[in-house]
Amino acid sequence: MNPGLLGLIAALCWGTGDFAARFMTRAIGAAQTLMIISAVAAIGLAPEVMSRDLSALWNPTTLMLTVLAGLSTAAGAVLLYKSLERGPMGVVVPMTSSYPLPLVLVVMAMGELTLTVPLAAAMAATLGGVWIVARSGHRANYHADHAQGSIGHSMMLAGSAAVILAFAILITEAAVSRAGEVEVIWLTRVVELLVLAFAITLRRQFKGVSGRMWALLIVMGVVDTIGFLALFSAHGTGDTTIAAIASSAYGVVTVGLARLVLKEPVKPLQWLGFAIVIGGASSLTMLSS
């Protein structure tokens, strides 16, 4: 399949999933929401995974990478969901959309990428876009449905999520190159499920889930899995970069839904900053490939 189309599928899936996460995290918390989504993915992928040769997955190096990918994805996703829970989406989503910036910095620190003028310009654009969004977002008037608690705290959660998820994507990509996207994504979800279930049990934070919540959570799990499969399936096309660039538009879906459905105030300057973030992040992805 065309890598650009795969990236757009990922963007639509993650954008709608993150929007739905706003409601579920406020109802049952970020950790339990993610735990159930991980369970849906693990159960849904199990029949296909068990029909495959898993010898490559159990290779010690691949297994270590996959477990690390699961742990880092769980940590980053919990922070992401907490930022979505607190909002406002027009501020936190652009910050998480800037994840290619820490990803590039990690690759540079590993000595696999050299800083060039175009790369530096893309990094500056990404940071500048985030700054514009944050500054203009602070001046908007939000009510309780749009933002809970300190906007600064929400921004810290979103920024931390972007950094951790950058590591997670890098590690997942390394594991996928060794064992295949379906197998790796399945095992990362199993790891997430076990870790989150243990953490929630330890803190005794399980909350009741209604039938309607279960329906939404199952849909979120399916949609999230399709998004990840779409993105990492592009690895097989030989052009993951195009898919990654297209997937960076997921934030537009989330913020657009927040504006249309929740009537969240999004100033023109925020949209401008968001556009700069997407442009900078896409350029970083392209230049670092």
LONU-92517 format. One record per residue: x, y, z of N, C-alpha, C in turn. Coordinates in nm, 2 decimals, m for minus. Layout:
% residues N
((X Y Z) (X Y Z) (X Y Z))
...
***
This chain:
% residues 289
((0.08 m0.12 0.00) (0.00 0.00 0.00) (0.09 0.12 0.00))
((0.04 0.23 m0.06) (0.11 0.36 m0.06) (0.15 0.41 0.08))
((0.27 0.44 0.10) (0.31 0.48 0.24) (0.25 0.61 0.29))
((0.22 0.70 0.19) (0.15 0.82 0.23) (0.01 0.79 0.28))
((m0.06 0.70 0.21) (m0.19 0.66 0.26) (m0.19 0.59 0.39))
((m0.09 0.51 0.41) (m0.07 0.44 0.54) (m0.05 0.54 0.65))
((0.02 0.65 0.62) (0.04 0.75 0.72) (m0.09 0.83 0.75))
((m0.17 0.85 0.65) (m0.30 0.92 0.67) (m0.39 0.83 0.75))
((m0.39 0.70 0.73) (m0.47 0.61 0.81) (m0.43 0.62 0.95))
((m0.30 0.62 0.98) (m0.25 0.63 1.12) (m0.30 0.76 1.18))
((m0.29 0.87 1.10) (m0.33 1.01 1.15) (m0.48 1.01 1.19))
((m0.56 0.95 1.10) (m0.71 0.95 1.13) (m0.74 0.86 1.25))
((m0.67 0.75 1.26) (m0.69 0.66 1.38) (m0.65 0.73 1.51))
((m0.53 0.78 1.51) (m0.47 0.84 1.64) (m0.55 0.97 1.67))
((m0.58 1.04 1.57) (m0.66 1.17 1.60) (m0.79 1.15 1.66))
((m0.87 1.05 1.61) (m1.00 1.02 1.67) (m0.98 0.95 1.80))
((m0.88 0.86 1.81) (m0.86 0.79 1.94) (m0.82 0.89 2.05))
((m0.73 0.99 2.02) (m0.69 1.08 2.12) (m0.81 1.17 2.17))
((m0.90 1.20 2.07) (m1.02 1.28 2.11) (m1.11 1.20 2.20))
((m1.13 1.07 2.17) (m1.21 0.99 2.26) (m1.15 0.97 2.39))
((m1.01 0.97 2.40) (m0.94 0.95 2.52) (m0.97 1.06 2.62))
((m1.01 1.18 2.58) (m1.05 1.29 2.67) (m1.16 1.24 2.76))
((m1.26 1.18 2.70) (m1.38 1.14 2.78) (m1.35 1.02 2.87))
((m1.27 0.92 2.82) (m1.25 0.80 2.90) (m1.15 0.83 3.01))
((m1.05 0.91 2.99) (m0.96 0.93 3.10) (m1.02 1.01 3.21))
((m1.11 1.10 3.18) (m1.18 1.17 3.29) (m1.28 1.08 3.36))
((m1.32 0.97 3.30) (m1.42 0.88 3.36) (m1.35 0.77 3.45))
((m1.24 0.71 3.39) (m1.18 0.60 3.46) (m1.03 0.62 3.48))
((m0.97 0.73 3.44) (m0.83 0.75 3.45) (m0.74 0.71 3.33))
((m0.63 0.77 3.32) (m0.54 0.74 3.20) (m0.49 0.60 3.20))
((m0.44 0.55 3.32) (m0.38 0.42 3.32) (m0.48 0.31 3.29))
((m0.60 0.32 3.35) (m0.70 0.21 3.32) (m0.75 0.22 3.18))
((m0.76 0.34 3.12) (m0.80 0.35 2.98) (m0.70 0.28 2.89))
((m0.57 0.31 2.91) (m0.47 0.26 2.83) (m0.46 0.11 2.85))
((m0.48 0.06 2.97) (m0.47 m0.08 3.00) (m0.58 m0.16 2.92))
((m0.70 m0.11 2.92) (m0.81 m0.18 2.84) (m0.78 m0.17 2.69))
((m0.73 m0.06 2.64) (m0.70 m0.05 2.50) (m0.59 m0.15 2.47))
((m0.49 m0.16 2.55) (m0.38 m0.26 2.53) (m0.43 m0.40 2.53))
((m0.53 m0.43 2.62) (m0.59 m0.56 2.62) (m0.66 m0.59 2.50))
((m0.74 m0.50 2.45) (m0.81 m0.51 2.32) (m0.72 m0.55 2.21))
((m0.61 m0.47 2.20) (m0.51 m0.49 2.09) (m0.44 m0.63 2.11))
((m0.41 m0.67 2.23) (m0.34 m0.80 2.25) (m0.43 m0.91 2.21))
((m0.55 m0.90 2.26) (m0.65 m1.01 2.23) (m0.68 m1.02 2.08))
((m0.70 m0.90 2.02) (m0.74 m0.89 1.88) (m0.63 m0.94 1.78))
((m0.50 m0.92 1.82) (m0.39 m0.96 1.73) (m0.34 m1.10 1.76))
((m0.38 m1.16 1.88) (m0.33 m1.29 1.92) (m0.36 m1.40 1.81))
((m0.48 m1.42 1.76) (m0.49 m1.53 1.66) (m0.40 m1.52 1.54))
((m0.38 m1.39 1.49) (m0.29 m1.38 1.37) (m0.14 m1.40 1.42))
((m0.11 m1.36 1.53) (0.03 m1.38 1.58) (0.06 m1.52 1.60))
((m0.03 m1.60 1.66) (m0.01 m1.74 1.69) (0.00 m1.83 1.57))
((m0.05 m1.77 1.46) (m0.04 m1.85 1.33) (0.09 m1.83 1.26))
((0.18 m1.74 1.32) (0.31 m1.71 1.25) (0.43 m1.78 1.32))
((0.54 m1.77 1.26) (0.66 m1.82 1.31) (0.72 m1.71 1.40))
((0.73 m1.74 1.53) (0.77 m1.64 1.63) (0.91 m1.65 1.67))
((0.99 m1.73 1.60) (1.13 m1.75 1.64) (1.21 m1.62 1.64))
((1.19 m1.53 1.55) (1.26 m1.41 1.54) (1.22 m1.32 1.66))
((1.09 m1.33 1.71) (1.05 m1.24 1.82) (1.12 m1.28 1.95))
((1.14 m1.42 1.96) (1.20 m1.46 2.09) (1.35 m1.45 2.09))
((1.41 m1.40 1.98) (1.56 m1.37 1.99) (1.59 m1.28 2.10))
((1.69 m1.30 2.18) (1.71 m1.22 2.30) (1.72 m1.07 2.28))
((1.79 m1.03 2.17) (1.80 m0.89 2.14) (1.66 m0.83 2.10))
((1.59 m0.90 2.01) (1.46 m0.86 1.97) (1.36 m0.85 2.09))
((1.37 m0.95 2.17) (1.28 m0.96 2.29) (1.31 m0.84 2.38))
((1.44 m0.81 2.40) (1.47 m0.70 2.49) (1.42 m0.56 2.43))
((1.44 m0.55 2.30) (1.39 m0.42 2.23) (1.24 m0.41 2.24))
((1.17 m0.52 2.23) (1.02 m0.52 2.23) (0.97 m0.49 2.37))
((1.03 m0.55 2.47) (0.99 m0.52 2.61) (1.02 m0.37 2.64))
((1.13 m0.32 2.60) (1.16 m0.18 2.62) (1.07 m0.09 2.55))
((1.03 m0.13 2.42) (0.93 m0.06 2.35) (0.80 m0.05 2.42))
((0.76 m0.17 2.47) (0.63 m0.17 2.55) (0.63 m0.08 2.67))
((0.74 m0.09 2.75) (0.75 m0.01 2.87) (0.75 0.14 2.84))
((0.83 0.18 2.74) (0.84 0.32 2.70) (0.71 0.37 2.64))
((0.64 0.29 2.56) (0.51 0.33 2.50) (0.41 0.35 2.61))
((0.41 0.26 2.71) (0.31 0.27 2.82) (0.34 0.40 2.90))
((0.46 0.43 2.93) (0.49 0.55 3.01) (0.45 0.67 2.93))
((0.49 0.68 2.80) (0.46 0.79 2.72) (0.31 0.81 2.69))
((0.24 0.70 2.67) (0.10 0.71 2.64) (0.02 0.75 2.77))
((0.06 0.70 2.89) (m0.01 0.75 3.01) (0.01 0.90 3.03))
((0.13 0.95 3.00) (0.15 1.10 3.01) (0.06 1.17 2.91))
((0.06 1.11 2.79) (m0.02 1.17 2.68) (m0.17 1.18 2.72))
((m0.22 1.07 2.77) (m0.36 1.06 2.81) (m0.39 1.15 2.93))
((m0.29 1.17 3.02) (m0.31 1.26 3.13) (m0.32 1.40 3.08))
((m0.24 1.44 2.98) (m0.24 1.57 2.92) (m0.37 1.60 2.85))
((m0.42 1.49 2.78) (m0.55 1.51 2.71) (m0.67 1.52 2.81))
((m0.65 1.45 2.92) (m0.75 1.45 3.03) (m0.76 1.60 3.08))
((m0.65 1.66 3.10) (m0.65 1.79 3.16) (m0.67 1.90 3.06))
((m0.62 1.88 2.93) (m0.64 1.98 2.83) (m0.57 2.11 2.85))
((m0.60 2.21 2.77) (m0.68 2.21 2.65) (m0.61 2.14 2.53))
((m0.69 2.08 2.45) (m0.63 2.00 2.34) (m0.56 2.09 2.24))
((m0.61 2.22 2.22) (m0.54 2.31 2.13) (m0.40 2.35 2.17))
((m0.36 2.31 2.29) (m0.23 2.34 2.34) (m0.15 2.22 2.36))
((m0.20 2.11 2.42) (m0.13 1.99 2.45) (m0.10 1.91 2.32))
((m0.20 1.90 2.23) (m0.18 1.82 2.11) (m0.06 1.86 2.02))
((m0.05 2.00 1.99) (0.06 2.04 1.92) (0.19 2.01 1.98))
((0.20 2.01 2.11) (0.32 1.97 2.18) (0.36 1.83 2.16))
((0.26 1.74 2.17) (0.29 1.60 2.15) (0.32 1.57 2.00))
((0.27 1.65 1.91) (0.29 1.64 1.77) (0.44 1.67 1.73))
((0.51 1.73 1.82) (0.65 1.77 1.80) (0.74 1.66 1.83))
((0.69 1.54 1.85) (0.78 1.43 1.89) (0.90 1.40 1.80))
((0.89 1.44 1.66) (1.01 1.42 1.58) (1.13 1.49 1.63))
((1.11 1.61 1.70) (1.23 1.68 1.75) (1.31 1.61 1.85))
((1.25 1.55 1.96) (1.34 1.47 2.05) (1.39 1.35 1.98))
((1.31 1.30 1.88) (1.36 1.18 1.81) (1.49 1.21 1.73))
((1.49 1.32 1.66) (1.61 1.36 1.59) (1.73 1.39 1.68))
((1.70 1.45 1.80) (1.80 1.48 1.90) (1.87 1.35 1.95))
((1.78 1.25 1.97) (1.84 1.12 2.01) (1.93 1.06 1.91))
((1.88 1.06 1.78) (1.96 1.01 1.67) (2.09 1.08 1.66))
((2.09 1.21 1.67) (2.21 1.29 1.67) (2.31 1.26 1.78))
((2.25 1.24 1.90) (2.33 1.20 2.02) (2.40 1.07 2.00))
((2.34 0.98 1.92) (2.39 0.85 1.89) (2.50 0.85 1.78))
((2.52 0.97 1.73) (2.62 0.99 1.62) (2.58 0.94 1.49))
((2.45 0.92 1.47) (2.40 0.87 1.34) (2.34 0.98 1.25))
((2.35 1.10 1.30) (2.30 1.21 1.22) (2.38 1.34 1.25))
((2.41 1.41 1.14) (2.49 1.54 1.16) (2.40 1.66 1.15))
((2.42 1.75 1.23) (2.34 1.88 1.23) (2.38 1.96 1.10))
((2.28 1.99 1.02) (2.30 2.07 0.90) (2.21 2.20 0.92))
((2.23 2.29 0.83) (2.15 2.42 0.83) (2.00 2.39 0.81))
((1.96 2.31 0.71) (1.82 2.28 0.70) (1.76 2.21 0.82))
((1.84 2.11 0.88) (1.79 2.04 1.00) (1.78 2.14 1.12))
((1.87 2.23 1.13) (1.86 2.33 1.24) (1.74 2.42 1.22))
((1.72 2.45 1.10) (1.60 2.54 1.07) (1.47 2.47 1.10))
((1.46 2.34 1.07) (1.34 2.26 1.10) (1.32 2.25 1.25))
((1.43 2.23 1.32) (1.42 2.22 1.47) (1.38 2.35 1.53))
((1.43 2.46 1.47) (1.39 2.59 1.52) (1.24 2.62 1.49))
((1.20 2.58 1.37) (1.06 2.60 1.34) (0.96 2.52 1.43))
((1.00 2.39 1.46) (0.92 2.31 1.55) (0.91 2.37 1.69))
((1.03 2.41 1.74) (1.03 2.48 1.87) (0.95 2.61 1.87))
((0.97 2.69 1.76) (0.90 2.81 1.75) (0.75 2.80 1.74))
((0.70 2.69 1.67) (0.56 2.66 1.66) (0.50 2.63 1.79))
((0.57 2.54 1.87) (0.52 2.50 2.00) (0.51 2.63 2.09))
((0.61 2.72 2.08) (0.61 2.84 2.17) (0.49 2.93 2.13))
((0.46 2.94 2.00) (0.35 3.02 1.96) (0.22 2.96 2.01))
((0.20 2.83 2.00) (0.08 2.76 2.05) (0.07 2.78 2.20))
((0.18 2.76 2.27) (0.17 2.77 2.42) (0.14 2.91 2.46))
((0.20 3.01 2.40) (0.18 3.15 2.44) (0.04 3.19 2.41))
((m0.01 3.16 2.29) (m0.15 3.21 2.25) (m0.25 3.13 2.33))
((m0.22 3.00 2.36) (m0.32 2.92 2.43) (m0.34 2.96 2.57))
((m0.23 3.01 2.63) (m0.24 3.06 2.77) (m0.34 3.18 2.78))
((m0.36 3.25 2.67) (m0.44 3.37 2.67) (m0.59 3.34 2.64))
((m0.62 3.22 2.60) (m0.76 3.18 2.57) (m0.84 3.16 2.70))
((m0.97 3.18 2.69) (m1.06 3.16 2.80) (m1.12 3.02 2.79))
((m1.08 2.93 2.88) (m1.13 2.80 2.88) (m1.23 2.78 3.00))
((m1.33 2.69 2.98) (m1.41 2.65 3.10) (m1.37 2.50 3.13))
((m1.44 2.45 3.23) (m1.40 2.32 3.29) (m1.40 2.21 3.19))
((m1.48 2.21 3.09) (m1.49 2.10 2.99) (m1.36 2.11 2.90))
((m1.30 2.22 2.89) (m1.18 2.24 2.80) (m1.05 2.22 2.88))
((m1.04 2.26 3.00) (m0.92 2.25 3.08) (m0.95 2.23 3.22))
((m0.87 2.14 3.28) (m0.88 2.11 3.43) (m0.74 2.14 3.49))
((m0.74 2.22 3.59) (m0.61 2.25 3.65) (m0.52 2.34 3.58))
((m0.39 2.34 3.61) (m0.30 2.43 3.55) (m0.27 2.39 3.40))
((m0.27 2.49 3.31) (m0.24 2.47 3.17) (m0.09 2.43 3.16))
((m0.01 2.50 3.25) (0.14 2.47 3.25) (0.17 2.33 3.28))
((0.09 2.27 3.38) (0.11 2.13 3.41) (0.07 2.04 3.30))
((m0.03 2.07 3.23) (m0.07 2.00 3.11) (0.03 2.00 3.00))
((0.10 2.12 2.99) (0.20 2.13 2.89) (0.32 2.05 2.93))
((0.35 2.04 3.05) (0.47 1.96 3.10) (0.44 1.81 3.07))
((0.32 1.77 3.09) (0.28 1.63 3.07) (0.29 1.60 2.92))
((0.24 1.69 2.83) (0.25 1.67 2.69) (0.39 1.67 2.64))
((0.48 1.76 2.69) (0.62 1.76 2.65) (0.69 1.64 2.69))
((0.67 1.59 2.81) (0.73 1.47 2.85) (0.69 1.35 2.77))
((0.56 1.35 2.73) (0.50 1.24 2.65) (0.57 1.24 2.52))
((0.60 1.36 2.46) (0.66 1.37 2.33) (0.80 1.31 2.33))
((0.87 1.34 2.44) (1.01 1.29 2.45) (1.01 1.14 2.47))
((0.93 1.08 2.56) (0.93 0.94 2.58) (0.88 0.86 2.46))
((0.77 0.91 2.39) (0.72 0.84 2.28) (0.82 0.85 2.16))
((0.91 0.95 2.16) (1.01 0.95 2.05) (1.11 0.83 2.07))
((1.15 0.80 2.20) (1.23 0.69 2.23) (1.15 0.56 2.19))
((1.02 0.55 2.23) (0.94 0.44 2.20) (0.93 0.40 2.05))
((0.92 0.51 1.97) (0.91 0.48 1.82) (1.04 0.43 1.77))
((1.15 0.49 1.82) (1.28 0.45 1.77) (1.31 0.30 1.81))
((1.27 0.26 1.93) (1.30 0.13 1.98) (1.20 0.03 1.90))
((1.08 0.07 1.89) (0.98 m0.02 1.82) (1.02 m0.04 1.67))
((1.07 0.06 1.61) (1.12 0.05 1.47) (1.23 m0.05 1.46))
((1.32 m0.04 1.56) (1.44 m0.14 1.56) (1.39 m0.28 1.58))
((1.29 m0.30 1.67) (1.23 m0.43 1.69) (1.16 m0.48 1.57))
((1.08 m0.39 1.50) (1.00 m0.43 1.38) (1.09 m0.48 1.27))
((1.21 m0.42 1.26) (1.30 m0.46 1.15) (1.35 m0.60 1.17))
((1.34 m0.65 1.30) (1.39 m0.78 1.33) (1.28 m0.89 1.33))
((1.16 m0.85 1.36) (1.06 m0.96 1.38) (0.92 m0.93 1.31))
((0.90 m0.81 1.25) (0.77 m0.79 1.19) (0.68 m0.70 1.27))
((0.60 m0.62 1.21) (0.52 m0.52 1.28) (0.41 m0.59 1.37))
((0.34 m0.69 1.32) (0.23 m0.75 1.39) (0.28 m0.81 1.52))
((0.39 m0.89 1.51) (0.44 m0.96 1.62) (0.49 m0.86 1.73))
((0.56 m0.76 1.69) (0.62 m0.66 1.78) (0.51 m0.58 1.85))
((0.41 m0.53 1.77) (0.30 m0.45 1.83) (0.22 m0.54 1.93))
((0.20 m0.66 1.89) (0.13 m0.75 1.99) (0.20 m0.77 2.12))
((0.33 m0.79 2.11) (0.41 m0.82 2.24) (0.42 m0.69 2.32))
((0.43 m0.57 2.25) (0.44 m0.45 2.32) (0.31 m0.42 2.40))
((0.20 m0.46 2.34) (0.07 m0.44 2.40) (0.05 m0.53 2.52))
((0.11 m0.65 2.51) (0.10 m0.75 2.62) (0.18 m0.69 2.74))
((0.30 m0.64 2.71) (0.39 m0.57 2.81) (0.31 m0.46 2.88))
((0.25 m0.37 2.80) (0.18 m0.26 2.85) (0.06 m0.31 2.94))
((m0.01 m0.41 2.90) (m0.12 m0.46 2.97) (m0.08 m0.51 3.11))
((0.03 m0.59 3.11) (0.08 m0.65 3.24) (0.13 m0.54 3.33))
((0.21 m0.44 3.28) (0.27 m0.34 3.36) (0.16 m0.25 3.42))
((0.06 m0.21 3.34) (m0.05 m0.12 3.39) (m0.14 m0.19 3.48))
((m0.17 m0.32 3.46) (m0.26 m0.39 3.55) (m0.19 m0.41 3.68))
((m0.06 m0.43 3.68) (0.01 m0.44 3.81) (0.01 m0.31 3.89))
((0.04 m0.20 3.81) (0.04 m0.07 3.88) (m0.09 m0.03 3.93))
((m0.20 m0.05 3.86) (m0.34 m0.02 3.90) (m0.38 m0.10 4.02))
((m0.34 m0.23 4.02) (m0.38 m0.32 4.13) (m0.30 m0.28 4.26))
((m0.18 m0.25 4.24) (m0.09 m0.21 4.35) (m0.15 m0.08 4.42))
((m0.20 0.01 4.34) (m0.26 0.13 4.40) (m0.41 0.13 4.42))
((m0.47 0.01 4.39) (m0.61 m0.01 4.41) (m0.69 0.10 4.35))
((m0.67 0.13 4.22) (m0.74 0.24 4.15) (m0.83 0.19 4.04))
((m0.87 0.06 4.04) (m0.97 0.02 3.94) (m1.10 0.09 3.96))
((m1.16 0.13 3.85) (m1.29 0.20 3.85) (m1.39 0.12 3.77))
((m1.52 0.13 3.80) (m1.62 0.06 3.73) (m1.63 0.11 3.59))
((m1.66 0.02 3.50) (m1.67 0.05 3.35) (m1.81 0.01 3.31))
((m1.89 0.10 3.26) (m2.03 0.07 3.21) (m2.02 0.01 3.07))
((m2.14 m0.04 3.03) (m2.14 m0.11 2.90) (m2.11 m0.01 2.78))
((m2.15 0.11 2.79) (m2.13 0.21 2.69) (m1.98 0.24 2.68))
((m1.92 0.25 2.80) (m1.77 0.27 2.81) (m1.69 0.16 2.75))
((m1.74 0.04 2.77) (m1.67 m0.08 2.71) (m1.67 m0.07 2.56))
((m1.79 m0.03 2.51) (m1.80 m0.03 2.36) (m1.70 0.08 2.30))
((m1.69 0.19 2.37) (m1.60 0.30 2.32) (m1.46 0.25 2.34))
((m1.43 0.19 2.45) (m1.29 0.14 2.47) (m1.25 0.04 2.37))
((m1.34 m0.05 2.33) (m1.31 m0.15 2.23) (m1.28 m0.09 2.10))
((m1.36 0.01 2.06) (m1.34 0.08 1.94) (m1.20 0.15 1.94))
((m1.17 0.22 2.06) (m1.05 0.29 2.07) (m0.93 0.19 2.05))
((m0.94 0.07 2.11) (m0.84 m0.03 2.10) (m0.81 m0.07 1.96))
((m0.92 m0.10 1.89) (m0.91 m0.14 1.75) (m0.85 m0.03 1.66))
((m0.90 0.09 1.68) (m0.85 0.21 1.60) (m0.70 0.23 1.63))
((m0.66 0.23 1.76) (m0.52 0.25 1.79) (m0.43 0.15 1.73))
((m0.48 0.02 1.73) (m0.40 m0.09 1.67) (m0.38 m0.07 1.52))
((m0.49 m0.03 1.45) (m0.49 m0.01 1.31) (m0.39 0.10 1.28))
((m0.39 0.21 1.36) (m0.30 0.32 1.34) (m0.15 0.27 1.35))
((m0.12 0.20 1.45) (0.02 0.15 1.46) (0.06 0.05 1.35))
((m0.03 m0.04 1.32) (0.00 m0.13 1.21) (0.02 m0.06 1.08))
((m0.06 0.05 1.06) (m0.05 0.12 0.93) (0.09 0.19 0.93))
((0.13 0.26 1.03) (0.26 0.33 1.03) (0.37 0.23 1.02))
((0.38 0.13 1.10) (0.49 0.04 1.09) (0.49 m0.06 0.97))
((0.37 m0.07 0.91) (0.37 m0.15 0.78) (0.44 m0.08 0.67))
((0.45 0.05 0.68) (0.52 0.13 0.58) (0.67 0.09 0.58))
((0.72 0.03 0.69) (0.85 m0.02 0.69) (0.88 m0.12 0.58))
((0.78 m0.20 0.55) (0.79 m0.30 0.44) (0.78 m0.23 0.30))
((0.73 m0.11 0.29) (0.73 m0.04 0.16) (0.86 0.02 0.12))
((0.95 0.03 0.22) (1.08 0.09 0.20) (1.08 0.24 0.21))
((0.96 0.30 0.25) (0.95 0.45 0.27) (0.87 0.48 0.39))
((0.93 0.45 0.51) (0.86 0.48 0.63) (0.85 0.63 0.65))
((0.95 0.71 0.59) (0.95 0.85 0.61) (0.82 0.92 0.57))
((0.78 0.88 0.45) (0.65 0.94 0.40) (0.54 0.91 0.49))
((0.53 0.79 0.53) (0.42 0.75 0.63) (0.43 0.83 0.75))
((0.55 0.85 0.81) (0.56 0.92 0.93) (0.52 1.07 0.91))
((0.56 1.13 0.80) (0.52 1.27 0.77) (0.37 1.28 0.77))
((0.31 1.19 0.70) (0.16 1.20 0.68) (0.09 1.17 0.82))
((0.15 1.09 0.90) (0.09 1.06 1.03) (0.09 1.17 1.13))
((0.19 1.27 1.10) (0.20 1.38 1.20) (0.08 1.47 1.19))
((m0.01 1.45 1.09) (m0.13 1.53 1.08) (m0.23 1.49 1.18))
((m0.21 1.38 1.26) (m0.31 1.33 1.35) (m0.36 1.44 1.45))
((m0.27 1.53 1.49) (m0.31 1.64 1.58) (m0.42 1.73 1.52))
((m0.42 1.75 1.39) (m0.52 1.83 1.32) (m0.66 1.77 1.35))
((m0.66 1.64 1.34) (m0.79 1.57 1.36) (m0.84 1.59 1.50))
((m0.75 1.57 1.60) (m0.79 1.59 1.74) (m0.83 1.73 1.77))
((m0.75 1.83 1.73) (m0.78 1.96 1.76) (m0.91 2.01 1.69))
((m0.92 1.96 1.56) (m1.04 1.99 1.48) (m1.17 1.94 1.55))
((m1.16 1.82 1.60) (m1.28 1.76 1.67) (m1.31 1.83 1.80))
((m1.20 1.87 1.87) (m1.22 1.95 1.99) (m1.29 2.08 1.96))
((m1.25 2.14 1.85) (m1.31 2.27 1.81) (m1.46 2.25 1.77))
((m1.49 2.15 1.69) (m1.62 2.13 1.64) (m1.72 2.07 1.74))
((m1.67 1.98 1.82) (m1.76 1.91 1.91) (m1.77 1.97 2.05))
((m1.65 2.00 2.11) (m1.64 2.06 2.24) (m1.65 2.21 2.24))
((m1.64 2.27 2.12) (m1.64 2.42 2.11) (m1.52 2.48 2.18))
((m1.41 2.41 2.18) (m1.29 2.46 2.25) (m1.24 2.58 2.17))
((m1.21 2.69 2.24) (m1.16 2.81 2.17) (m1.01 2.78 2.12))
((m1.00 2.80 1.99) (m0.87 2.78 1.93) (m0.84 2.91 1.84))
((m0.75 2.99 1.89) (m0.72 3.12 1.82) (m0.65 3.10 1.69))
((m0.67 3.19 1.60) (m0.60 3.18 1.47) (m0.45 3.17 1.49))
((m0.39 3.24 1.59) (m0.25 3.23 1.61) (m0.21 3.08 1.66))
((m0.30 3.02 1.73) (m0.27 2.88 1.76) (m0.27 2.79 1.64))
((m0.36 2.81 1.55) (m0.36 2.73 1.43) (m0.23 2.76 1.35))
((m0.19 2.88 1.35) (m0.06 2.91 1.28) (0.05 2.84 1.34))
((0.06 2.85 1.47) (0.17 2.78 1.54) (0.16 2.63 1.52))
((0.04 2.57 1.52) (0.02 2.43 1.49) (0.07 2.39 1.35))
((0.04 2.48 1.26) (0.08 2.45 1.12) (0.24 2.45 1.11))
((0.30 2.54 1.19) (0.45 2.55 1.19) (0.50 2.43 1.26))
((0.44 2.38 1.36) (0.48 2.26 1.43) (0.48 2.14 1.33))
((0.37 2.12 1.26) (0.36 2.01 1.17) (0.46 2.02 1.05))
((0.48 2.15 1.00) (0.57 2.16 0.90) (0.72 2.14 0.95))
((0.75 2.18 1.06) (0.88 2.16 1.12) (0.91 2.01 1.15))
((0.80 1.95 1.21) (0.81 1.81 1.24) (0.83 1.72 1.12))
((0.75 1.75 1.02) (0.76 1.68 0.89) (0.89 1.69 0.83))
((0.95 1.82 0.83) (1.08 1.84 0.77) (1.19 1.77 0.85))
((1.17 1.76 0.98) (1.27 1.68 1.06) (1.27 1.54 1.02))
((1.15 1.48 1.01) (1.13 1.34 0.97) (1.20 1.32 0.83))
((1.18 1.41 0.74) (1.23 1.39 0.60) (1.38 1.40 0.60))
((1.43 1.51 0.67) (1.57 1.54 0.67) (1.66 1.44 0.75))
((1.60 1.37 0.84) (1.67 1.27 0.92) (1.66 1.13 0.87))
((1.59 1.11 0.76) (1.58 0.98 0.71) (1.70 0.93 0.63))
***
